[in-house]
Amino acid sequence: MPHSSTYLPMHIRREILLDDNELESELQKMTDRYVDELAEDLGDCVSLIKFQYSRLVVDPERFRDERKEIMATVVMAAVYSSTSEGKPLRPFKEDDKELLLKTYYDPYHQEFENKTTEIINEVDKCLIIDLHSFPSKPLPYELIKKTLRPDFCIGTDDYHTPIKLVRFAEKFFQEAGFSTKINEPFAGTFVPSQFYQNDKRVKSIMLEINRSLYMDEKSGEKNSGFFKIRDLINEFIRTLANFFA
């Protein structure tokens, strides 16, 4: 769960070129709010890894090297220089970015690599479920502008996502009465760099949830569908983990 936190250290807040109302609006748009609560009752079924800072500090799911990151085209690589609407977020020198990456990005990736290695050493395979949410209407920074959005987006990687996992996810949500799309409106899924494109024992699938299913996107409050979606997500993760095992 890389994008569910709204926490900004005070020294980061002072650098941001937005007033309090503008910042709250940006956090509302960019945070996968409540996703951590949608997957909190899993017991020993999975290990949970949550990034403890807002993605406005750094985005741990972007490539560290901006030359590899497609979102660098909208100045939103691992360290954002712009808001979701293209306004300046905060000024940077390259040294500032590197310090942020070393302080916040690298420890998260190290934790993720350590946990993945631990699981690989124990059972010789590991499944990553990359959990996100997305707004019901596209934000200006998004690369896919289609307004007709599914209930659930399933993100894949050609190397790390077996087709049987994709078909399982599609069937699960469609049989529950929800619509799905593959890699739309967001594509890909997370794999720690140590294993990326070089270790087939690490599998990964991304699940993106349409926020309108569980929250009021204007107020930021949970809506009446929250508990239904929470139960559905928990059932999906438990069932998928058993299927993978």
Secondary structure, DSSP 8 states (H G I E B T S, - for coil): --S------HHHHHH--S-HHHHHHHHHHH--TTHHHHT---TTS-------S-TTT--TTS-SSGGG-GGGGGTBSSSBSB-TTS-B-----HHHHHHHIIIIIHHHHHHHHHHHHHHHHHHS-EEEEEEEEE-SS--TT-S---S---SEEEE--TTT--HHHHHHHHHHHHHTT--EEES-SS------TTTTTT-TTEEEEEEEEEGGGTB-TTT--B-TTHHHHHHHHHHHHHHHHHHH-
